[in-house]
Amino acid sequence: MTKVKIYVTLRESVLDPQGSAVQGSLAKMGYNEVEDVRIGKYLEVVIGDTDRDLDVLVKEMCEKLLANTVIEDYRYEVEEAN
Amino acid sequence: MTKVKIYVTLRESVLDPQGSAVQGSLAKMGYNEVEDVRIGKYLEVVIGDTDRDLDVLVKEMCEKLLANTVIEDYRYEVEEAN
């Protein structure tokens, strides 16, 4: 069994209205030091034993479902299988 | 200027309907190896120069706004300031 940590973030060139809204709220709360906020998705996916190549599997799942590759980037880390 | 990476995740004891929905979709797409999916938020926060203690600042922002500490946990990593 393997745990894969996946990070899906908006591309740098894409505006992040949600991040801007959070930054605005933080400023109203007095946290004016905050200069930028970008918000993305963090997924923990547990994958059982499989014959398939893990990298191919994870890339496929990201590109078909978990990330919108037109506006999002993804990266992932594989935790030690246990 | 410092970049802080913040991970907000549902507590283990809390049901994750969004994660279950994604797992179901992955299974329909043929990814039956996937045994569990948990979805959280990943934030990148850029903090300008400040006199305030960074840990205190980040914890306050998480506990007041970024995480719902009743059902969510948070952790963060500070990237080298540049």
Backbone of each chain as nested JSON, in Angstrom:
{
  "chains": [
    {"id": "A", "residues": [
      {"number": 1, "name": "MET", "atoms": {"N": [0.841, -1.184, 0.0], "CA": [0.0, 0.0, 0.0], "C": [0.884, 1.245, 0.0]}},
      {"number": 2, "name": "THR", "atoms": {"N": [0.562, 2.215, -0.819], "CA": [1.399, 3.41, -0.953], "C": [0.54, 4.661, -0.805]}},
      {"number": 3, "name": "LYS", "atoms": {"N": [1.061, 5.63, -0.066], "CA": [0.338, 6.904, 0.019], "C": [1.02, 7.915, -0.892]}},
      {"number": 4, "name": "VAL", "atoms": {"N": [0.23, 8.542, -1.75], "CA": [0.759, 9.566, -2.663], "C": [0.157, 10.911, -2.256]}},
      {"number": 5, "name": "LYS", "atoms": {"N": [1.027, 11.906, -2.077], "CA": [0.564, 13.26, -1.753], "C": [0.579, 14.086, -3.029]}},
      {"number": 6, "name": "ILE", "atoms": {"N": [-0.572, 14.624, -3.407], "CA": [-0.689, 15.36, -4.668], "C": [-1.041, 16.824, -4.375]}},
      {"number": 7, "name": "TYR", "atoms": {"N": [-0.333, 17.726, -5.035], "CA": [-0.56, 19.164, -4.866], "C": [-1.021, 19.739, -6.198]}},
      {"number": 8, "name": "VAL", "atoms": {"N": [-2.213, 20.283, -6.197], "CA": [-2.748, 20.869, -7.43], "C": [-2.854, 22.377, -7.216]}},
      {"number": 9, "name": "THR", "atoms": {"N": [-2.147, 23.144, -8.032], "CA": [-2.124, 24.601, -7.847], "C": [-2.429, 25.318, -9.159]}},
      {"number": 10, "name": "LEU", "atoms": {"N": [-2.984, 26.498, -9.025], "CA": [-3.244, 27.286, -10.225], "C": [-1.918, 27.706, -10.845]}},
      {"number": 11, "name": "ARG", "atoms": {"N": [-1.856, 27.762, -12.16], "CA": [-0.631, 28.241, -12.814], "C": [-0.368, 29.677, -12.405]}},
      {"number": 12, "name": "GLU", "atoms": {"N": [0.921, 30.041, -12.392], "CA": [1.314, 31.388, -11.967], "C": [0.543, 32.451, -12.741]}},
      {"number": 13, "name": "SER", "atoms": {"N": [0.316, 32.184, -14.032], "CA": [-0.298, 33.195, -14.912], "C": [-1.796, 33.342, -14.668]}},
      {"number": 14, "name": "VAL", "atoms": {"N": [-2.37, 32.432, -13.888], "CA": [-3.827, 32.444, -13.7], "C": [-4.186, 33.227, -12.436]}},
      {"number": 15, "name": "LEU", "atoms": {"N": [-5.126, 34.121, -12.543], "CA": [-5.602, 34.908, -11.405], "C": [-6.223, 33.986, -10.363]}},
      {"number": 16, "name": "ASP", "atoms": {"N": [-6.019, 34.302, -9.073], "CA": [-6.567, 33.457, -7.998], "C": [-7.522, 34.299, -7.148]}},
      {"number": 17, "name": "PRO", "atoms": {"N": [-8.775, 34.437, -7.567], "CA": [-9.72, 35.28, -6.824], "C": [-9.94, 34.807, -5.388]}},
      {"number": 18, "name": "GLN", "atoms": {"N": [-9.888, 33.48, -5.212], "CA": [-10.095, 32.947, -3.86], "C": [-8.912, 33.369, -2.958]}},
      {"number": 19, "name": "GLY", "atoms": {"N": [-7.724, 33.268, -3.511], "CA": [-6.545, 33.684, -2.764], "C": [-6.596, 35.17, -2.433]}},
      {"number": 20, "name": "SER", "atoms": {"N": [-7.027, 35.97, -3.386], "CA": [-7.128, 37.421, -3.164], "C": [-8.167, 37.723, -2.089]}},
      {"number": 21, "name": "ALA", "atoms": {"N": [-9.254, 36.971, -2.093], "CA": [-10.309, 37.196, -1.085], "C": [-9.77, 36.885, 0.311]}},
      {"number": 22, "name": "VAL", "atoms": {"N": [-9.025, 35.791, 0.415], "CA": [-8.459, 35.419, 1.723], "C": [-7.445, 36.481, 2.16]}},
      {"number": 23, "name": "GLN", "atoms": {"N": [-6.643, 36.961, 1.2], "CA": [-5.666, 37.993, 1.546], "C": [-6.372, 39.246, 2.068]}},
      {"number": 24, "name": "GLY", "atoms": {"N": [-7.477, 39.599, 1.415], "CA": [-8.256, 40.761, 1.857], "C": [-8.783, 40.579, 3.27]}},
      {"number": 25, "name": "SER", "atoms": {"N": [-9.274, 39.379, 3.565], "CA": [-9.801, 39.109, 4.912], "C": [-8.682, 39.182, 5.948]}},
      {"number": 26, "name": "LEU", "atoms": {"N": [-7.533, 38.616, 5.593], "CA": [-6.392, 38.66, 6.525], "C": [-5.981, 40.108, 6.788]}},
      {"number": 27, "name": "ALA", "atoms": {"N": [-6.012, 40.941, 5.754], "CA": [-5.642, 42.354, 5.926], "C": [-6.629, 43.033, 6.877]}},
      {"number": 28, "name": "LYS", "atoms": {"N": [-7.907, 42.739, 6.687], "CA": [-8.939, 43.345, 7.571], "C": [-8.739, 42.902, 9.013]}},
      {"number": 29, "name": "MET", "atoms": {"N": [-8.16, 41.7, 9.171], "CA": [-7.936, 41.178, 10.52], "C": [-6.621, 41.713, 11.103]}},
      {"number": 30, "name": "GLY", "atoms": {"N": [-5.929, 42.53, 10.301], "CA": [-4.701, 43.141, 10.816], "C": [-3.422, 42.484, 10.34]}},
      {"number": 31, "name": "TYR", "atoms": {"N": [-3.519, 41.517, 9.472], "CA": [-2.325, 40.816, 8.988], "C": [-1.851, 41.438, 7.665]}},
      {"number": 32, "name": "ASN", "atoms": {"N": [-1.43, 42.7, 7.776], "CA": [-1.033, 43.432, 6.56], "C": [0.305, 42.96, 6.003]}},
      {"number": 33, "name": "GLU", "atoms": {"N": [1.032, 42.155, 6.804], "CA": [2.327, 41.634, 6.306], "C": [2.115, 40.672, 5.138]}},
      {"number": 34, "name": "VAL", "atoms": {"N": [0.914, 40.12, 5.036], "CA": [0.67, 39.107, 3.999], "C": [0.633, 39.782, 2.631]}},
      {"number": 35, "name": "GLU", "atoms": {"N": [1.537, 39.388, 1.766], "CA": [1.656, 40.056, 0.454], "C": [0.97, 39.26, -0.664]}},
      {"number": 36, "name": "ASP", "atoms": {"N": [0.807, 37.948, -0.446], "CA": [0.147, 37.166, -1.501], "C": [-0.365, 35.861, -0.905]}},
      {"number": 37, "name": "VAL", "atoms": {"N": [-1.495, 35.392, -1.407], "CA": [-2.063, 34.105, -0.986], "C": [-2.491, 33.356, -2.242]}},
      {"number": 38, "name": "ARG", "atoms": {"N": [-2.016, 32.141, -2.385], "CA": [-2.45, 31.282, -3.495], "C": [-3.041, 30.017, -2.871]}},
      {"number": 39, "name": "ILE", "atoms": {"N": [-4.199, 29.614, -3.35], "CA": [-4.875, 28.461, -2.748], "C": [-4.994, 27.339, -3.773]}},
      {"number": 40, "name": "GLY", "atoms": {"N": [-4.643, 26.115, -3.336], "CA": [-4.766, 24.964, -4.237], "C": [-5.34, 23.784, -3.488]}},
      {"number": 41, "name": "LYS", "atoms": {"N": [-5.29, 22.624, -4.13], "CA": [-5.823, 21.396, -3.516], "C": [-4.661, 20.515, -3.074]}},
      {"number": 42, "name": "TYR", "atoms": {"N": [-4.9, 19.838, -1.947], "CA": [-3.902, 18.887, -1.42], "C": [-4.634, 17.557, -1.259]}},
      {"number": 43, "name": "LEU", "atoms": {"N": [-4.184, 16.548, -1.972], "CA": [-4.864, 15.252, -1.902], "C": [-3.913, 14.193, -1.354]}},
      {"number": 44, "name": "GLU", "atoms": {"N": [-4.462, 13.337, -0.507], "CA": [-3.72, 12.158, -0.057], "C": [-4.436, 10.942, -0.628]}},
      {"number": 45, "name": "VAL", "atoms": {"N": [-3.749, 10.228, -1.501], "CA": [-4.364, 9.084, -2.189], "C": [-3.625, 7.805, -1.785]}},
      {"number": 46, "name": "VAL", "atoms": {"N": [-4.382, 6.862, -1.255], "CA": [-3.795, 5.57, -0.86], "C": [-4.027, 4.579, -1.993]}},
      {"number": 47, "name": "ILE", "atoms": {"N": [-2.934, 4.01, -2.487], "CA": [-3.029, 3.084, -3.62], "C": [-2.595, 1.693, -3.161]}},
      {"number": 48, "name": "GLY", "atoms": {"N": [-3.459, 0.709, -3.402], "CA": [-3.177, -0.674, -3.016], "C": [-2.145, -1.28, -3.953]}},
      {"number": 49, "name": "ASP", "atoms": {"N": [-1.81, -2.538, -3.672], "CA": [-0.807, -3.213, -4.51], "C": [-1.319, -3.291, -5.943]}},
      {"number": 50, "name": "THR", "atoms": {"N": [-0.429, -2.998, -6.89], "CA": [-0.836, -3.006, -8.296], "C": [0.37, -3.356, -9.165]}},
      {"number": 51, "name": "ASP", "atoms": {"N": [0.07, -3.91, -10.353], "CA": [1.159, -4.218, -11.292], "C": [1.554, -2.964, -12.082]}},
      {"number": 52, "name": "ARG", "atoms": {"N": [0.634, -2.027, -12.101], "CA": [0.874, -0.85, -12.939], "C": [2.0, 0.021, -12.374]}},
      {"number": 53, "name": "ASP", "atoms": {"N": [2.649, 0.738, -13.246], "CA": [3.716, 1.655, -12.837], "C": [3.084, 2.818, -12.087]}},
      {"number": 54, "name": "LEU", "atoms": {"N": [3.586, 3.097, -10.891], "CA": [2.959, 4.095, -10.016], "C": [2.969, 5.489, -10.647]}},
      {"number": 55, "name": "ASP", "atoms": {"N": [4.098, 5.872, -11.24], "CA": [4.179, 7.217, -11.84], "C": [3.165, 7.383, -12.964]}},
      {"number": 56, "name": "VAL", "atoms": {"N": [3.075, 6.349, -13.806], "CA": [2.119, 6.415, -14.919], "C": [0.702, 6.535, -14.366]}},
      {"number": 57, "name": "LEU", "atoms": {"N": [0.434, 5.743, -13.339], "CA": [-0.902, 5.718, -12.729], "C": [-1.27, 7.097, -12.164]}},
      {"number": 58, "name": "VAL", "atoms": {"N": [-0.353, 7.67, -11.401], "CA": [-0.636, 8.959, -10.746], "C": [-0.783, 10.066, -11.788]}},
      {"number": 59, "name": "LYS", "atoms": {"N": [0.112, 10.061, -12.776], "CA": [0.014, 11.092, -13.827], "C": [-1.315, 10.991, -14.573]}},
      {"number": 60, "name": "GLU", "atoms": {"N": [-1.711, 9.781, -14.874], "CA": [-2.993, 9.582, -15.583], "C": [-4.153, 10.128, -14.756]}},
      {"number": 61, "name": "MET", "atoms": {"N": [-4.185, 9.765, -13.474], "CA": [-5.295, 10.202, -12.609], "C": [-5.312, 11.728, -12.497]}},
      {"number": 62, "name": "CYS", "atoms": {"N": [-4.12, 12.328, -12.395], "CA": [-4.06, 13.797, -12.296], "C": [-4.558, 14.431, -13.592]}},
      {"number": 63, "name": "GLU", "atoms": {"N": [-4.066, 13.918, -14.711], "CA": [-4.385, 14.59, -15.986], "C": [-5.806, 14.315, -16.446]}},
      {"number": 64, "name": "LYS", "atoms": {"N": [-6.39, 13.192, -16.002], "CA": [-7.763, 12.888, -16.44], "C": [-8.827, 13.459, -15.502]}},
      {"number": 65, "name": "LEU", "atoms": {"N": [-8.458, 13.558, -14.179], "CA": [-9.529, 13.94, -13.237], "C": [-9.117, 14.983, -12.192]}},
      {"number": 66, "name": "LEU", "atoms": {"N": [-7.964, 14.779, -11.559], "CA": [-7.67, 15.55, -10.351], "C": [-7.223, 16.988, -10.629]}},
      {"number": 67, "name": "ALA", "atoms": {"N": [-6.655, 17.223, -11.806], "CA": [-6.199, 18.587, -12.122], "C": [-6.756, 19.013, -13.475]}},
      {"number": 68, "name": "ASN", "atoms": {"N": [-7.078, 20.281, -13.589], "CA": [-7.479, 20.829, -14.887], "C": [-6.214, 21.41, -15.505]}},
      {"number": 69, "name": "THR", "atoms": {"N": [-5.562, 20.646, -16.321], "CA": [-4.209, 21.002, -16.773], "C": [-4.18, 22.244, -17.665]}},
      {"number": 70, "name": "VAL", "atoms": {"N": [-5.358, 22.755, -18.03], "CA": [-5.374, 24.012, -18.798], "C": [-4.968, 25.17, -17.882]}},
      {"number": 71, "name": "ILE", "atoms": {"N": [-5.433, 25.136, -16.646], "CA": [-5.149, 26.254, -15.74], "C": [-4.398, 25.836, -14.472]}},
      {"number": 72, "name": "GLU", "atoms": {"N": [-4.212, 24.52, -14.3], "CA": [-3.567, 24.057, -13.073], "C": [-2.305, 23.245, -13.36]}},
      {"number": 73, "name": "ASP", "atoms": {"N": [-1.374, 23.325, -12.423], "CA": [-0.202, 22.448, -12.42], "C": [-0.412, 21.416, -11.311]}},
      {"number": 74, "name": "TYR", "atoms": {"N": [0.28, 20.29, -11.407], "CA": [0.235, 19.326, -10.286], "C": [1.637, 18.781, -10.042]}},
      {"number": 75, "name": "ARG", "atoms": {"N": [1.875, 18.413, -8.815], "CA": [3.107, 17.675, -8.485], "C": [2.747, 16.689, -7.393]}},
      {"number": 76, "name": "TYR", "atoms": {"N": [3.566, 15.678, -7.227], "CA": [3.2, 14.67, -6.228], "C": [4.451, 14.097, -5.57]}},
      {"number": 77, "name": "GLU", "atoms": {"N": [4.228, 13.548, -4.393], "CA": [5.306, 12.887, -3.642], "C": [4.802, 11.51, -3.222]}},
      {"number": 78, "name": "VAL", "atoms": {"N": [5.661, 10.51, -3.375], "CA": [5.261, 9.15, -2.983], "C": [5.856, 8.85, -1.617]}},
      {"number": 79, "name": "GLU", "atoms": {"N": [4.985, 8.505, -0.676], "CA": [5.479, 8.135, 0.657], "C": [5.878, 6.678, 0.642]}},
      {"number": 80, "name": "GLU", "atoms": {"N": [6.765, 6.309, 1.563], "CA": [7.209, 4.916, 1.625], "C": [6.014, 3.988, 1.724]}},
      {"number": 81, "name": "ALA", "atoms": {"N": [6.033, 2.968, 0.909], "CA": [4.945, 1.985, 0.989], "C": [5.046, 1.273, 2.332]}},
      {"number": 82, "name": "ASN", "atoms": {"N": [3.892, 0.875, 2.872], "CA": [3.996, 0.052, 4.129], "C": [3.215, -1.255, 3.959]}}
    ]},
    {"id": "B", "residues": [
      {"number": 1, "name": "MET", "atoms": {"N": [11.229, 38.669, 2.79], "CA": [9.991, 38.068, 2.342], "C": [10.078, 36.546, 2.528]}},
      {"number": 2, "name": "THR", "atoms": {"N": [9.027, 35.955, 3.055], "CA": [9.047, 34.526, 3.362], "C": [7.814, 33.849, 2.783]}},
      {"number": 3, "name": "LYS", "atoms": {"N": [8.039, 32.671, 2.203], "CA": [6.87, 31.927, 1.705], "C": [6.557, 30.811, 2.694]}},
      {"number": 4, "name": "VAL", "atoms": {"N": [5.302, 30.736, 3.114], "CA": [4.866, 29.694, 4.05], "C": [3.878, 28.783, 3.316]}},
      {"number": 5, "name": "LYS", "atoms": {"N": [4.154, 27.472, 3.373], "CA": [3.244, 26.507, 2.756], "C": [2.36, 25.925, 3.852]}},
      {"number": 6, "name": "ILE", "atoms": {"N": [1.057, 26.041, 3.692], "CA": [0.121, 25.611, 4.732], "C": [-0.76, 24.485, 4.175]}},
      {"number": 7, "name": "TYR", "atoms": {"N": [-0.894, 23.421, 4.961], "CA": [-1.71, 22.273, 4.555], "C": [-2.866, 22.148, 5.545]}},
      {"number": 8, "name": "VAL", "atoms": {"N": [-4.075, 22.26, 5.04], "CA": [-5.256, 22.145, 5.896], "C": [-5.989, 20.868, 5.509]}},
      {"number": 9, "name": "THR", "atoms": {"N": [-6.125, 19.939, 6.44], "CA": [-6.753, 18.66, 6.117], "C": [-7.844, 18.329, 7.13]}},
      {"number": 10, "name": "LEU", "atoms": {"N": [-8.819, 17.558, 6.673], "CA": [-9.866, 17.131, 7.587], "C": [-9.251, 16.183, 8.62]}},
      {"number": 11, "name": "ARG", "atoms": {"N": [-9.766, 16.235, 9.848], "CA": [-9.287, 15.294, 10.872], "C": [-9.629, 13.879, 10.442]}},
      {"number": 12, "name": "GLU", "atoms": {"N": [-8.796, 12.943, 10.891], "CA": [-8.983, 11.535, 10.518], "C": [-10.411, 11.07, 10.825]}},
      {"number": 13, "name": "SER", "atoms": {"N": [-10.947, 11.556, 11.927], "CA": [-12.253, 11.059, 12.396], "C": [-13.409, 11.647, 11.583]}},
      {"number": 14, "name": "VAL", "atoms": {"N": [-13.112, 12.635, 10.745], "CA": [-14.179, 13.322, 10.005], "C": [-14.351, 12.685, 8.624]}},
      {"number": 15, "name": "LEU", "atoms": {"N": [-15.585, 12.379, 8.274], "CA": [-15.9, 11.803, 6.96], "C": [-15.532, 12.812, 5.867]}},
      {"number": 16, "name": "ASP", "atoms": {"N": [-15.03, 12.282, 4.729], "CA": [-14.638, 13.172, 3.637], "C": [-15.467, 12.834, 2.392]}},
      {"number": 17, "name": "PRO", "atoms": {"N": [-16.688, 13.373, 2.279], "CA": [-17.55, 13.03, 1.146], "C": [-16.939, 13.401, -0.205]}},
      {"number": 18, "name": "GLN", "atoms": {"N": [-16.189, 14.51, -0.212], "CA": [-15.564, 14.929, -1.469], "C": [-14.513, 13.889, -1.887]}},
      {"number": 19, "name": "GLY", "atoms": {"N": [-13.748, 13.444, -0.911], "CA": [-12.739, 12.427, -1.2], "C": [-13.384, 11.134, -1.673]}},
      {"number": 20, "name": "SER", "atoms": {"N": [-14.479, 10.759, -1.042], "CA": [-15.174, 9.52, -1.444], "C": [-15.724, 9.65, -2.868]}},
      {"number": 21, "name": "ALA", "atoms": {"N": [-16.216, 10.838, -3.189], "CA": [-16.762, 11.057, -4.543], "C": [-15.647, 10.92, -5.58]}},
      {"number": 22, "name": "VAL", "atoms": {"N": [-14.496, 11.485, -5.29], "CA": [-13.369, 11.388, -6.23], "C": [-12.925, 9.937, -6.35]}},
      {"number": 23, "name": "GLN", "atoms": {"N": [-12.902, 9.23, -5.218], "CA": [-12.51, 7.812, -5.264], "C": [-13.479, 7.032, -6.145]}},
      {"number": 24, "name": "GLY", "atoms": {"N": [-14.774, 7.335, -6.009], "CA": [-15.778, 6.651, -6.84], "C": [-15.562, 6.923, -8.318]}},
      {"number": 25, "name": "SER", "atoms": {"N": [-15.259, 8.173, -8.645], "CA": [-15.015, 8.518, -10.063], "C": [-13.777, 7.798, -10.579]}},
      {"number": 26, "name": "LEU", "atoms": {"N": [-12.737, 7.765, -9.768], "CA": [-11.509, 7.073, -10.19], "C": [-11.792, 5.587, -10.43]}},
      {"number": 27, "name": "ALA", "atoms": {"N": [-12.617, 4.995, -9.566], "CA": [-12.955, 3.567, -9.738], "C": [-13.696, 3.375, -11.05]}},
      {"number": 28, "name": "LYS", "atoms": {"N": [-14.646, 4.254, -11.35], "CA": [-15.396, 4.152, -12.628], "C": [-14.458, 4.302, -13.818]}},
      {"number": 29, "name": "MET", "atoms": {"N": [-13.368, 5.021, -13.609], "CA": [-12.417, 5.217, -14.726], "C": [-11.426, 4.06, -14.802]}},
      {"number": 30, "name": "GLY", "atoms": {"N": [-11.592, 3.099, -13.899], "CA": [-10.738, 1.908, -13.958], "C": [-9.588, 1.902, -12.967]}},
      {"number": 31, "name": "TYR", "atoms": {"N": [-9.526, 2.888, -12.088], "CA": [-8.433, 2.952, -11.112], "C": [-8.878, 2.316, -9.796]}},
      {"number": 32, "name": "ASN", "atoms": {"N": [-9.116, 1.007, -9.856], "CA": [-9.631, 0.305, -8.672], "C": [-8.571, 0.12, -7.59]}},
      {"number": 33, "name": "GLU", "atoms": {"N": [-7.29, 0.384, -7.961], "CA": [-6.213, 0.245, -6.961], "C": [-6.356, 1.299, -5.853]}},
      {"number": 34, "name": "VAL", "atoms": {"N": [-7.08, 2.391, -6.183], "CA": [-7.17, 3.492, -5.216], "C": [-8.05, 3.074, -4.042]}},
      {"number": 35, "name": "GLU", "atoms": {"N": [-7.479, 3.055, -2.866], "CA": [-8.212, 2.556, -1.69], "C": [-8.784, 3.7, -0.837]}},
      {"number": 36, "name": "ASP", "atoms": {"N": [-8.198, 4.887, -0.951], "CA": [-8.727, 5.998, -0.157], "C": [-8.255, 7.316, -0.766]}},
      {"number": 37, "name": "VAL", "atoms": {"N": [-9.116, 8.33, -0.688], "CA": [-8.758, 9.681, -1.156], "C": [-9.213, 10.67, -0.087]}},
      {"number": 38, "name": "ARG", "atoms": {"N": [-8.297, 11.51, 0.357], "CA": [-8.638, 12.579, 1.308], "C": [-8.231, 13.893, 0.647]}},
      {"number": 39, "name": "ILE", "atoms": {"N": [-9.142, 14.861, 0.667], "CA": [-8.86, 16.132, -0.015], "C": [-8.796, 17.268, 1.004]}},
      {"number": 40, "name": "GLY", "atoms": {"N": [-7.752, 18.101, 0.868], "CA": [-7.622, 19.26, 1.76], "C": [-7.206, 20.476, 0.975]}},
      {"number": 41, "name": "LYS", "atoms": {"N": [-6.843, 21.527, 1.712], "CA": [-6.42, 22.782, 1.064], "C": [-4.904, 22.933, 1.187]}},
      {"number": 42, "name": "TYR", "atoms": {"N": [-4.329, 23.511, 0.13], "CA": [-2.884, 23.788, 0.135], "C": [-2.736, 25.288, -0.15]}},
      {"number": 43, "name": "LEU", "atoms": {"N": [-2.161, 26.025, 0.783], "CA": [-2.03, 27.467, 0.6], "C": [-0.566, 27.852, 0.571]}},
      {"number": 44, "name": "GLU", "atoms": {"N": [-0.254, 28.774, -0.324], "CA": [1.078, 29.372, -0.333], "C": [0.897, 30.847, 0.046]}},
      {"number": 45, "name": "VAL", "atoms": {"N": [1.452, 31.222, 1.183], "CA": [1.271, 32.581, 1.705], "C": [2.628, 33.285, 1.747]}},
      {"number": 46, "name": "VAL", "atoms": {"N": [2.699, 34.413, 1.069], "CA": [3.95, 35.195, 1.064], "C": [3.819, 36.289, 2.122]}},
      {"number": 47, "name": "ILE", "atoms": {"N": [4.772, 36.295, 3.062], "CA": [4.723, 37.26, 4.159], "C": [5.921, 38.201, 4.043]}},
      {"number": 48, "name": "GLY", "atoms": {"N": [5.628, 39.517, 4.035], "CA": [6.689, 40.519, 3.938], "C": [7.432, 40.641, 5.261]}},
      {"number": 49, "name": "ASP", "atoms": {"N": [8.416, 41.531, 5.286], "CA": [9.217, 41.711, 6.506], "C": [8.294, 42.18, 7.63]}},
      {"number": 50, "name": "THR", "atoms": {"N": [8.482, 41.588, 8.803], "CA": [7.626, 41.94, 9.941], "C": [8.41, 41.749, 11.236]}},
      {"number": 51, "name": "ASP", "atoms": {"N": [8.001, 42.496, 12.273], "CA": [8.648, 42.331, 13.574], "C": [8.033, 41.145, 14.324]}},
      {"number": 52, "name": "ARG", "atoms": {"N": [6.85, 40.777, 13.879], "CA": [6.134, 39.732, 14.62], "C": [6.797, 38.37, 14.454]}},
      {"number": 53, "name": "ASP", "atoms": {"N": [6.625, 37.51, 15.42], "CA": [7.169, 36.146, 15.36], "C": [6.382, 35.378, 14.309]}},
      {"number": 54, "name": "LEU", "atoms": {"N": [7.1, 34.766, 13.378], "CA": [6.453, 34.122, 12.228], "C": [5.533, 32.976, 12.657]}},
      {"number": 55, "name": "ASP", "atoms": {"N": [5.999, 32.157, 13.604], "CA": [5.179, 31.016, 14.038], "C": [3.874, 31.493, 14.67]}},
      {"number": 56, "name": "VAL", "atoms": {"N": [3.98, 32.506, 15.499], "CA": [2.779, 33.046, 16.159], "C": [1.816, 33.581, 15.099]}},
      {"number": 57, "name": "LEU", "atoms": {"N": [2.392, 34.296, 14.132], "CA": [1.598, 34.906, 13.057], "C": [0.848, 33.824, 12.263]}},
      {"number": 58, "name": "VAL", "atoms": {"N": [1.574, 32.806, 11.838], "CA": [0.969, 31.76, 10.994], "C": [-0.087, 30.987, 11.79]}},
      {"number": 59, "name": "LYS", "atoms": {"N": [0.239, 30.658, 13.031], "CA": [-0.743, 29.919, 13.854], "C": [-2.016, 30.744, 14.033]}},
      {"number": 60, "name": "GLU", "atoms": {"N": [-1.841, 32.022, 14.284], "CA": [-3.024, 32.885, 14.467], "C": [-3.885, 32.895, 13.204]}},
      {"number": 61, "name": "MET", "atoms": {"N": [-3.24, 33.089, 12.052], "CA": [-3.998, 33.153, 10.794], "C": [-4.715, 31.833, 10.533]}},
      {"number": 62, "name": "CYS", "atoms": {"N": [-4.042, 30.723, 10.826], "CA": [-4.673, 29.417, 10.598], "C": [-5.868, 29.246, 11.532]}},
      {"number": 63, "name": "GLU", "atoms": {"N": [-5.653, 29.564, 12.804], "CA": [-6.719, 29.276, 13.775], "C": [-7.876, 30.266, 13.694]}},
      {"number": 64, "name": "LYS", "atoms": {"N": [-7.61, 31.462, 13.165], "CA": [-8.697, 32.451, 13.07], "C": [-9.45, 32.395, 11.744]}},
      {"number": 65, "name": "LEU", "atoms": {"N": [-8.721, 31.983, 10.662], "CA": [-9.378, 32.073, 9.343], "C": [-9.168, 30.852, 8.446]}},
      {"number": 66, "name": "LEU", "atoms": {"N": [-7.926, 30.419, 8.318], "CA": [-7.611, 29.468, 7.242], "C": [-8.079, 28.041, 7.521]}},
      {"number": 67, "name": "ALA", "atoms": {"N": [-8.188, 27.677, 8.79], "CA": [-8.627, 26.314, 9.108], "C": [-9.793, 26.368, 10.089]}},
      {"number": 68, "name": "ASN", "atoms": {"N": [-10.714, 25.441, 9.924], "CA": [-11.8, 25.29, 10.904], "C": [-11.324, 24.23, 11.892]}},
      {"number": 69, "name": "THR", "atoms": {"N": [-10.757, 24.666, 12.989], "CA": [-10.046, 23.741, 13.88], "C": [-10.972, 22.751, 14.59]}},
      {"number": 70, "name": "VAL", "atoms": {"N": [-12.28, 22.919, 14.407], "CA": [-13.203, 21.924, 14.972], "C": [-13.104, 20.628, 14.166]}},
      {"number": 71, "name": "ILE", "atoms": {"N": [-12.98, 20.736, 12.849], "CA": [-12.96, 19.53, 12.011], "C": [-11.686, 19.402, 11.18]}},
      {"number": 72, "name": "GLU", "atoms": {"N": [-10.819, 20.422, 11.246], "CA": [-9.623, 20.381, 10.405], "C": [-8.349, 20.483, 11.243]}},
      {"number": 73, "name": "ASP", "atoms": {"N": [-7.286, 19.886, 10.728], "CA": [-5.942, 20.065, 11.271], "C": [-5.175, 20.935, 10.279]}},
      {"number": 74, "name": "TYR", "atoms": {"N": [-4.127, 21.583, 10.744], "CA": [-3.263, 22.316, 9.814], "C": [-1.805, 22.074, 10.184]}},
      {"number": 75, "name": "ARG", "atoms": {"N": [-0.951, 22.145, 9.204], "CA": [0.502, 22.15, 9.451], "C": [1.122, 23.07, 8.41]}},
      {"number": 76, "name": "TYR", "atoms": {"N": [2.325, 23.518, 8.682], "CA": [2.912, 24.463, 7.731], "C": [4.424, 24.292, 7.664]}},
      {"number": 77, "name": "GLU", "atoms": {"N": [4.969, 24.743, 6.562], "CA": [6.423, 24.695, 6.349], "C": [6.858, 26.095, 5.91]}},
      {"number": 78, "name": "VAL", "atoms": {"N": [7.973, 26.56, 6.496], "CA": [8.469, 27.883, 6.118], "C": [9.603, 27.705, 5.112]}},
      {"number": 79, "name": "GLU", "atoms": {"N": [9.44, 28.334, 3.96], "CA": [10.517, 28.253, 2.95], "C": [11.548, 29.319, 3.272]}},
      {"number": 80, "name": "GLU", "atoms": {"N": [12.777, 29.107, 2.827], "CA": [13.832, 30.081, 3.08], "C": [13.386, 31.465, 2.631]}},
      {"number": 81, "name": "ALA", "atoms": {"N": [13.637, 32.431, 3.48], "CA": [13.282, 33.811, 3.084], "C": [14.213, 34.237, 1.956]}},
      {"number": 82, "name": "ASN", "atoms": {"N": [13.706, 35.115, 1.062], "CA": [14.666, 35.617, 0.035], "C": [14.607, 37.148, -0.029]}}
    ]}
  ]
}
